[in-house]
Amino acid sequence: MTQHFPSRQLRFFLTAPSPCPYLPERFERKVFAHLPLSDGASVNDSLTQVGFRRSQNIAYRPACEACTACVSARIPAGDYIFSRSERKAIARNEDLERHLVEAEATMEQFDLLRRYLLTRHADGGMAEMTWPDYVAMVEDTAVRTHIIEYRVRSKDRAPGDLVACALVDVMTDGLSLVYSFYDPSQSRRSLGSFVILDHVVQACLMDLPYVYLGYWVRGSEKMDYKVRFSPIELLKPEGWTLVVGGAAKAANDTL
């Protein structure tokens, strides 16, 4: 696959050190570039394939001097075999309907996000997110993106209760989960895992090979869930490497 980097349009910058949001007593740095408006989608595709993540119209990746804990992870959708617990998670959510909507922020989505952040990430950097911040996160982009809303199936024509959302980029080789959030009171549903599993199914239906999960952070309990999916691919110095089951954690020990 040809990678597209318009060198005349892209300039990369390095952030100053700041406290790491995932690992205590460590500092992070990032390298980032502004995605061009003209062909931002293709540039974002190429950068994601080499370990970058998108936030609005910026693509970034870790550039920490003494730490390699952040590792890009993606699920090979076509080869994925659902475990028994994963099949149960899907079954528990059979009463949900998925709605693909344009990347336009709504107050209903924002209210759900606020409940999620205050319950699950009250000490995180996004906890103070305001309505304008959310609008920018969803709408300030030039790539192929949308929101998937998960709603409880209604008995009439009225929309059911919103229980989860996912902001998703559509790439040439997969679906990239930019950010997802859900109703923290619905713990029985395992909504975090369900959203990922549902996108594995959707990637297969769209004949797309991968679901990009962003960074697995070794040593961070909040990010450890990503290596519970198997098989999974981790981006090592020599390229994307397929690991299975518990081998995911061991594979990163050599990074």
C-alpha positions, 0 to 999 in steps of 0.5 A: 500500500502506497503511503502518502506524505505531502512533504510540502504541506506537513511540518512536524513539531515536538512538544515540551515535556509534560506530566504523563497522564498514564504513568506516575512520575514520568513525563511525555513528549509528542511529535505532531503535525497539522493535517492538511485540509486538501487531502487530510484523509489520505495523510491521516491514513498513512500516519495512522498506519505508522503509529500516529493518532488523530485529535481534531486536525492534528496527528500525533504520536509519543516521542518520549526520550526514556520511555517506550510504554505506548505501543500502537495496537490494531485488531486484524478483523478478518482473523478475529475469533470471538471468545466465549466471554466476548460472545456473551458481551455481544449477546447482552447487548442484543437490545441495542441498535447502532445508528451511524450519524454525521460527525455533528455534536449533540447535547445528548452525546455531551451529557453522556460524555460528561457522566462517563468522564466524571465517573471513569476518568475524573482525574484525567485531562479530559474531565474538564471538557466543555461543550465547545471542546466537545464540538471541536473534538467531533466536528473540527476535522477534514477526514472521513469520520462519523459517530456511532450511537448505540441506543436501547431498542424502542417499542415505538418510533421514538429514539431509544436511550443513548447508552454509548457513542464512538467517534470513528474514522473510516480509513482505506484499511480499517476503522480507527476508534478515535474515542468512545464513551458510554453510560457508566451505570450500565456496567452489566453490559460491558459496553467498552468491550462491546463497542470494540467487538461491534466494530470488528464485526462492522470492519468485516462487513465493510471488507476492511482488515483492521480496527485501530485501537490507539495506544496500549500503555504498558503499566497503565491499568486504564489502558491494559484492556486493549491487549485482552483482545486476541489476536492483536497486532502491536507496532514494534520497531520492525513493523506490525507484529501479530501476537496472540493471547497473553503473548501481547504483554510479553511481546512488548518487553522487547520494545 
